[in-house]
Amino acid sequence: MSEQQPHDGLPAGAAEEGAEGFRTGFVAIVGRPNVGKSTLLNRLIGQKISIVSSKAQTTRHRVTGILTNADAQFVFVDTPGFQTQHRNALNRSMNRTVSQVLSDVDLVFFVIEAGRFGEDDRKVLEVIPPSATVVLVINKVDQLKDKTRLLPFIDQVRQLREFAEIVPLSAERGSNVDALVKAATPLLPAGTALFDEDEVTDRSERFLASEFLREKLFRLLGDELPYGIAVEIEKFETEGRLRRIHAAVIVDKPGHKGIVIGKGGEKLKRISSEARVELEKLFDGKVFLEVWVKVKSGWADDERALKSLGYE
């Protein structure tokens, strides 16, 4: 999928074969749930492709974002937060995704929250191979009330591993994100671009539609959100600039169906409407979105069901 405009400042042919000094590499963005990995990815590429909510486990799939500038092409992989609870097939699949990504990339962005480093952060750090080149990204510095705590906190974390760079930033506000790109560029291997200059993700429109709908479920159901919930795109048709999307919301128990639908169908109607508006912005065209709810008991612990829903 491509943006409407190419990245500003990219000289014609800069990413083509033979461009002197150009670098290209795969970068994993890892961290415990809810440290801001998806927000960081969206900020880095300048467009929303990875869904965001305040709830843990929002990102379940491997999402790839692409940033190309005059010096390098970053192929970012936003991974699920490494799971230490809910030991079912879904979370085993998510943890496998994290481990597979870490073995395949050129660079790792290990994301933590400013002033907070707990056991879950430590477990993620232990999963990163000792041979990996790691940049420590300290997110949410804008939320650190006592800024004098930042330097002692950095000294505390840097004792745990040798980091190639340490970059404090705020992904939400966009502060110091450019410094992260600048610091990471020399750490990528020399090479030609793998994607066109205006591409921002290698994920299909069908996948993005399911993710944006799932985000609305997370945001609008709030504390009512059933744990066992997923989205399945049953039909995706394109007619010129019109996209017809038929989607099923999968819940684990019959009682969860009413939670998603809401009184008089109002909850599901709002979820569908807000998802449609965002998808029309993303696809730059009209979207017809039809959504219903299905019960598939035990889907989150069923390997076959997970595979049909696109989990690895």
KEZA-716989 format. One record per residue: x, y, z of N, C-alpha, C in turn. Coordinates in steps of 0.02 Angstrom, whole numbers, plus 50000, padded with zeros to 5 digits. Layout:
BEGIN
XYZXYZXYZ...
***
This chain:
BEGIN
500424994150000500005000050000500445006250000500225011549967500645017549959500295023749985500685028550008500435035150023500265038649958499885044249963499725047949903500315052049878500755053849923501355057749903501975054049926502525054249887503145051149909503445055149966503915051950002504245055450058504615061550033504515067150068504865073350050505615072450058505985075650014506715075950023507085069949996506755065249962507095059449936507315060849865507955061449852508185062849784507995057249737507835059049676507645053949627508205048849620508015042449627508505037049619508945035749679508815039249735509265038449793509255031249819508685027949813508625021149839508775015849787508945018049726509065013249673509745009949680509825004449647510455000749650511035005249629511555005149669512145009149652512175015649689511655017549727511675023749765512195023049821512695027349818513265026749863513055028249936513235023749982513115024950053512415023350077511975021050033511285019650052511265013350095510815013350145510755007650190510035005050192509964998550200509304995450203509314989850255508804989550297508794984150346508114983250378508034977250408507424975650445507524977250518507034980550548507074982850617506464980350656506584976350708506044974050751505914979150806505274980650817505074984950873504764980350925505114979450982504884974751033504824978051101504434975051143504334977551212503734974151242503654975051306503064972151339502434975651311501844972651324501224975851300501144982951326500884987151282500664993951300501234998751317501824997851287502355002751296502365007951240501935007051189501895011951135502235009851071502305003351059502645001050999502275003050935501615002050935501225003650875501205011150863501155015150916501175022350910501835024650880502375021450902503035023050876503085021350801502845015450783502865013550712502485018550669501875020250690501475024950651501825031750646502145033850699502505040350699503105040050653503465034450653504065033850611503905034250537503365030950517503205030950445502735036550425502465040250475502055046050459501355044250437501125038250453500445036150434500225030450479499575030250493499325025050537499225018550497499605013350517499495006650488499435001450544499665003150604499644998550660499155001150711498674997050732498144999450774498395000750845498055005450878498275007950943497685008150991497785005851052497305006951105497675006551171497325008451225497645008251291497655001151320497334996551285497314989651310497914985651287498154981251330498684976651310498414971851257498874969051218498724964051166498344966951107498374973451097498044976251038498364973550975499024973650972499374970950914499464963450923499184959450876499234952250880499644949350823499714953250769500054950850710500704954550700501114951950656501714955350635501514960650583501624966950598501434972450554502064975750528502124976450462502724979250432502594986350407503014991050429502994997950404503644999650370503615004050321504215005550281504335013050281504945014950299505165021950297505755022550250505695026750200506245027950153506425035350154507065036850165507295043750160507915043950115508265049450115508835050150070509415045550087509445043150148510015039150171509875031650179509255029950190509115022950208508385021050197508285014550196507595011850198507545007250259507095009150304506955005150364506335000950350506384994450361505804990150357505644988150429505164991650459505014990650530504514984950538504624980950589504154975550606503894976850676503254978650680502934979850745502654973250770502934970750823502744964050848502224964550904501874959050917501444958950978501874959751040501584962551093501934962751156502034955651182502624954151206502764947351229502314945651289501974939951284501454938151333501734933751389501574935551451501774931551508501164928651544500554930451520499934927951550499504924951495498924922251514498454919251467498814914151422499034908751450499424903751413498974899551368498724902351314498334898451267498674898551198498354895451149498664894951083498774901751051498304906451063498384913151035499024916451060499134916251125499724919451152500364915751136500324909051130500914905451107501084907551035500574908550994500684910850926501004917850925500754922350969501024929050973501754928950995501914924751044502604924251068503064921251015502804916450977503204913650921503364919050870502874923450857502984928850810503554933350833503554935150898504094939350925504764935850916504814929550934505444925850931505684925150859505224923750812505414923050742505684929650714505334935150730505554941650706506254943250730506384941850794507034943650823507604939750791507464933950764507994930050732508124932050660507684936350632507724937950561507924945150545508024949350596508114956450582508844958750589508974964750565509644967650568509734971950631509174974250659509204978950715508574978150757508644979350822508074978850868507984985450904507364988050903507184993650947506834990551007507154990851065506864988351127506534994251162505864994251165505484999951190505264998851262505405003751304505185003651374504875010351390504555010851448504275017151471504775020751516504815027251508505255031351550505065030551624505565028851665505465028251737505145021851759505035017151712504705010851731505045004951696505335000551735505624994451708505484988751756505034984351735504824978951779505024972051753504734967051785504904960151768504704958351697504144961051673503934959651605504414962651554504684968551568505194971551525505814967151523506004964751581506604960551587506524954051547505924951151548505804945051511505864946151436505624951851412505694953351341506434954151323506804957651365507514958751353507884952051349507674947351390508004940751390507884936851326507334938351291507164934851229507594937351171507834943451175508244946251121508914942551118509104939851060509734936051056510334940351077510824937251111511414940951134511804944151076511754941251016512124943850959511784949750925511164951250944510784956550911511044963450927511004967950879511154975050890510514978250914510534981350973509924983851005509984991251020509464994951001509385001951020508865002251075509045005151132508575006051187508155012351173507505011451165507055017151153506655018251216506755023951248506405025651310505815030151292505225027251290504625030851267504275034251325503815038651308503375042151356503765046551404504315049651380504695054151424504275060251443503775061851402503345067551416502905066251478502815059851495502395058051552502785057351617503445058151613503865057651672503845064351709503505064451766503395070851802504045073851827504475069651856505115072051881505665070351830505845075251789506315074051735507025072551760507155074251823507825072651851507915065151860507375061351856507415054051864507665050651801507665054251743507805050951679508525048351675509015052451692509715050251686509875044351733509675044551797509785038751840509425032551814508845033451785508465027751757508855024751698509125029051654509525026651597510125022751623510465025351674511055021951701510865015151729510275014651759510035008351788509925003151733509595005051678509415000351625510024998351584510495003051574511065001551532511534996351563511444994951628511834989851660511624982751638511034982151610510744975651594511004972751529511234977151484511454974851419511834980551385512254978551337512594983651297512134985951241511944992251242511504995051190511924999151141511764998351076512125002151025511985009651030511365011351048511155018251058510605018251110510525023951144509975024951191509635031551173508985031051157508625037051133507975037951173507935043251215507305044951248506865048851200506205047551201505765051051154505045050651178504605053951142503885053251151503585051651084503375045451075503065043451011502405046951002502035047951056501385051251053501455058451026501945062051051502035069051031502515069750971502895064650957503365064950901504025068050918504145069450982504775072751001505345067851002505885069650969506525065950965506485059650923505935058650886505885052750843506385053350785506485059350760506985060350707507685058450731507825059750795508475057950823508565050350824508015046750834508045039450834508225036950764507915039650713508065037750644508795039250627509025045150647509715047150633510215042550668510065040850731510525036450769510525029350741509965027150716509905020150693510175019150622510195024350581510395023550511511075020350503511605022450538512265019250529512285012050552511785009850590511775003050615511484998050565511185000650512510904996250460511454994250411511384988350380511884986250330511804990250266512354991150230512334994350165511934990050117511524993250075511124989350028510634993649992510344990949939509844994549899509154993549929508694998049912508024997749938507654991449915507234988849959506844982849944506134984649920505914990749936505244992949919505274999649883504745001349846504705007749813504695013349864504905019349842504985024949888504335027049923503755026049889503125028349918502745022949955503015017049961502675011649999502775012650073502245011650112502285012350184502125005850221501875000850187501754994250218501714988950165501874982750184501784977150139501164973150154500764975550202500154972150220499594973850171499144969050159498604969950111498054974450139497634977150095497064981050117496584976750158496524970550140496084965950177496314965350250496974964450260497244964050327497134970550365497264976250334497184982650367496454983850386495984981750344495284982450361495104978650424495354972550431495204968550490495514971750552496114974450546496444977550603496104984050625495894988150578495564994450596494894993150629494534988050606493904986150638494044983550709494564979550716494734976950783494914982550831495254987650805495424993350848494804996650875494294997450834493675000550857493324996350910493374989750903493104985350955493464986551021494124987051018494514988251079494334995051110494285000051068494175006851094493465007951120492975005351085492275007051101491945002251150492214996251157491944991651206492244992751276492844995751278493144997451342493224991451387493014992151450493084986751498492624980851484492124981951440491674976451422491984971651372492544973551342492834969551288492964962351310492644957551277492784950551293493504948851273493844944751313494524942951297494564939351230494134934451220494154930551158493784933851101494084938751068493754942351014494244943150956493994942450895494404943050836493974945550778494294947050722493934949350662494134945050603493634942950565493754939050504493434942550445493834944250394493564947250333493324941650288492674941150278492394935650239492364937250164492314943750149492304945750078492594952750072493024953850023493334960350010493334961449934492924965949910492854967149839493004974449823493344975649767493504982449746493164983849679492794989349678492464991649617492674998849605493194999849564493465006549556493755008949622493485014549648493715017149712493265015049770492775010849755492325008249807492565001449830492575000549896492744994049925492154991449964491954985249948491414981949985491724976750032491624977750097491954973550147491424970250191491444963650195490994959850238491414956650293491274958450355491704956350410491304953150465491604948050497491294944850554491714946150616491394948250669491714948750735491634942050769492194938850786492184932250817492234932950893491754929950928491774929951001491784922751026492004921851087492124915251114491504912051145491044916251171490464913651207489824917151183489264913551184488624916551163488464922951201488624923151265488484929051305488854935251283489414934251247489814939951224489494943451163489064939751129488764942451068488374948851082487974948751136487574954551155488004960551175488594959151205489044964651225489274968451163489444964851111489694968151050489134971651013488544968451010487984971350973487694977451009487624976851075487354982451114486594982851109486304987051150485574987951151485324990651085484864986851054484594988950990485094989150934485664985850944486184985750892486594992050888486504996550936486845003150933487605002550939487844997950982488574997450992488914995150927488654989950897488954987350835488894992450779488344996150778488255001250726488785006650732488925008750794489435013950804490135011350786490285005250807490925002150791491035001950716490524999650680490564999150607490645005950574490265010850598490275017550569490965020750577491245020350638491895023450650492455019850612492405013350606492895009550567492855011550493492245012250468492155014150397492465020950382492365025750427492645032450417493405032250412493725028450457494455027950456494695024250394494335019150373494535015250314494475019550251493975023850248493905028250189494495033150185494735035350242495335039650243495945035650221496015029650247496585025450231496615023650158496035021650129496015019250061495885024850010495725030850035495575036549992495015034849943494475032149970493905030349928493325028149972492745027249941492145025149977492205017850001491915016550059491915009850088491205007950109490975002150085490364999150111490574993650159490404994350222490634989650274490034986550308489974979950302489444976250336489774971750389489534972250450489844968550506489304964850545489444958550562489014954650605489434950950656489104947550702489464944150757489344936650752489884932750760489844925450760490144922650824489884917050847490164913650905490574907650881491214907450900491644901650888491984899950954491664895550991491904893851058492614890951055493044893551098493724890851104494184892551047494024897651006494434899250948495144901250968495224904651025495884907251045496354901751067496084895651076496514890051095496464884351044496274886050983496184881250929496664883050873497184879050863497694880550813497404881350743496914877050726496614877450659496224883950650495834885850702495464892050699495934898050693496474897950731496964903350729497264904050659497414898450627497704898650560497214901750510496574899950517496064902750471495974910150481496144912750540496094919850555496744923650541497244920050513497854923450492498414923450543498334919650598498874919350648499364914050628500014915350643500534910750622500664905450675
***
